[in-house]
């Protein structure tokens, strides 16, 4: 299966916890980044009972992950939903009454409050520098404070207070065979490389412009590549994709709104290159082994870019810091977002074409 790898190598103490609860509700990219931690825990302690409190949409992506019990929390359900989560956890815990460890991997106020409804002896949270919204009141232990690391590395370090170290990143995203079958049916496997465009992030100021996507897509089509558009069912994604198609000289395959979250990883795995802003599909594609042309000005690719390979990303984050915040990126607090109107105008068509050509040259030289 694409994206699979051998079991993670871990440094494991003897014994270990009998039960662990992970709390990470959202978003799609972040829950994808939790997968290597799951495999690290399972490799160290094959018998540990893993429970994951997760968001509704995120569960649709990861449903079927082996040997993980999911408990879904709908953000719209408020306190009533939190009480329901507590009741479900109690019924699952039975006589044990509480987990040996809670990994509280989200610092937003809602997640912090929800964590109070999860009984656990060891309550592991973020270091002080990454904490906010009274996060420290809901935990009794913190991960190591390592500034300047990728989001995935921060999440992976949640195993360290348990006595583990993650030495290898393993994804193994749960994608059913019928999802791969659906993806293969969308276009013939005729040897043409595929540039896939997922044009929208949930943060609109991170999004690039339709005419620039169209220019890149036409350049790829001129080079003999197939162009495929993908995305969700939101009005923004539909409007953006329609504008890209209208601005293109060539035809493109429009799959926007036609896949499910289970089919998306399989679809992304068929591309030789995905172009996208900082978004969930960026990280899902990376987990499936697809190279990513990430478009970065509002966010720092060193922190939140495609984890495995950032060689094809466009990085205008420092330019954005200097223009909008009056200082170089090196002087910003790690994780600062530069989400201003027109910040993505710093990413030019020439930037994207140069990144595309690097990937094209790699494929042609083998």
Secondary structure as GFF3:
##gff-version 3
##sequence-region A 1 366
A	DSSP	beta_strand	10	11	.	.	.	ID=ss1
A	DSSP	beta_strand	19	23	.	.	.	ID=ss2
A	DSSP	alpha_helix	28	44	.	.	.	ID=ss3
A	DSSP	beta_strand	49	55	.	.	.	ID=ss4
A	DSSP	alpha_helix	56	62	.	.	.	ID=ss5
A	DSSP	beta_strand	68	73	.	.	.	ID=ss6
A	DSSP	three_ten_helix	75	77	.	.	.	ID=ss7
A	DSSP	alpha_helix	78	93	.	.	.	ID=ss8
A	DSSP	three_ten_helix	94	96	.	.	.	ID=ss9
A	DSSP	beta_strand	99	104	.	.	.	ID=ss10
A	DSSP	alpha_helix	109	115	.	.	.	ID=ss11
A	DSSP	beta_strand	120	125	.	.	.	ID=ss12
A	DSSP	three_ten_helix	128	130	.	.	.	ID=ss13
A	DSSP	three_ten_helix	135	138	.	.	.	ID=ss14
A	DSSP	beta_strand	141	142	.	.	.	ID=ss15
A	DSSP	alpha_helix	151	156	.	.	.	ID=ss16
A	DSSP	three_ten_helix	157	162	.	.	.	ID=ss17
A	DSSP	beta_strand	165	166	.	.	.	ID=ss18
A	DSSP	alpha_helix	177	184	.	.	.	ID=ss19
A	DSSP	beta_strand	194	198	.	.	.	ID=ss20
A	DSSP	three_ten_helix	204	206	.	.	.	ID=ss21
A	DSSP	alpha_helix	210	222	.	.	.	ID=ss22
A	DSSP	beta_strand	226	229	.	.	.	ID=ss23
A	DSSP	alpha_helix	235	247	.	.	.	ID=ss24
A	DSSP	beta_strand	253	254	.	.	.	ID=ss25
A	DSSP	alpha_helix	261	268	.	.	.	ID=ss26
A	DSSP	beta_strand	273	277	.	.	.	ID=ss27
A	DSSP	alpha_helix	280	287	.	.	.	ID=ss28
A	DSSP	beta_strand	292	296	.	.	.	ID=ss29
A	DSSP	alpha_helix	301	304	.	.	.	ID=ss30
A	DSSP	beta_strand	314	315	.	.	.	ID=ss31
A	DSSP	alpha_helix	317	320	.	.	.	ID=ss32
A	DSSP	pi_helix	321	325	.	.	.	ID=ss33
A	DSSP	three_ten_helix	329	331	.	.	.	ID=ss34
A	DSSP	three_ten_helix	343	346	.	.	.	ID=ss35
A	DSSP	alpha_helix	349	365	.	.	.	ID=ss36
###
